Amino acid sequence: MVQEFLKVEDPETFRLVAEQSPLVIRRDPYLFAQYFSGMFFIDLAELRQEEVKKLFRMLRNKIIMVKKIVKASSISDFLNKTKEFMV
């Protein structure tokens, strides 16, 4: 399990890491890419709009958008916590 989060400020450096990761997690304003036991992240709010667009273009096939995060210890715990969202 990832325990170290490493901030990257340069979009090109983040791209190098993200290319080695099977997917990139987007939870605004951040992008996350796991590389071995480290989770690298970049704060999109600190970048220029052109840099953000370039990153999205380069990584479009790897980015998954995360809308909500639920912390649970098991599947049943998850189901209990999200019961209100299920029909």
N, C-alpha and C positions, 0 to 999 in steps of 0.2 A: 504494500500500500504506500502511496506517495505521501511523504511527510515533509519534503522540502519544496518550496515554491521559489523559483528564481526569476526575478524581474529582469526583463530585457527592454532596453529603451530604443534600440535601433531596429527598424523594420526588417532590414536585410539579415541581421543576426537571427531574428525570430523566424524568418523564412527558412533559413538553413536548418534550424531545429525542426520546424514544422514539416519539412519535406521528409524527415526521417521518422516522423510519427504517423501511425496509420490514420489518425483523424485529428481534427482541431476542434476544440470546444469553444463555442461563442456564448458568452453570458455577458451581455453589455454592462460595462464598457470594456470588457476584457476578452482576449483570445488566450486559450491554454493549449499547450502541446506537450505531451509527455515524451521524455527521452530517457530510457532506462528508468531509474528510480527518481528522477527529478521532473518536476512539472514547471515548465517554463511558461511565463505569461508576459503579455504586453498590454498596456493600458491604451486603448484606442483614443481615449479623450485627450491624451497627451501628444497625439500625432496630428500632422496636417491632413486635411481632407484628401488630398491627392495620394498621400502615403496609405491611408486607410483603404481607398479604392484599389490601389495597386495590390495591397495584401489580399483583399477579397478576391480580386481577379486571379492572382497566382494560386490561391488556396481554395478556390470555389468547389472543387471536387472532394475536399477533405473536411470542410467546415460543417459542423452540426450545431444548430441553434438550440440552446437549452432555455426553456421558458420558466421552469420551476425546479427547485432542488428539494428533495424530501430525504431526510436522514432517517434511516430505519435499520434495525439490527437483523431483520429477517423478512421474508416475503409476507408472512402474516402480519408483522408489525407495519410494513408498508401498506398493506391492504386496509388495515384499521385506520391508519393515518390519512389515507386518501379516500375513505368510504364516502365522504360528502361529495366527492367529484364524480363518483360512479352512479350510473342510473340503474 
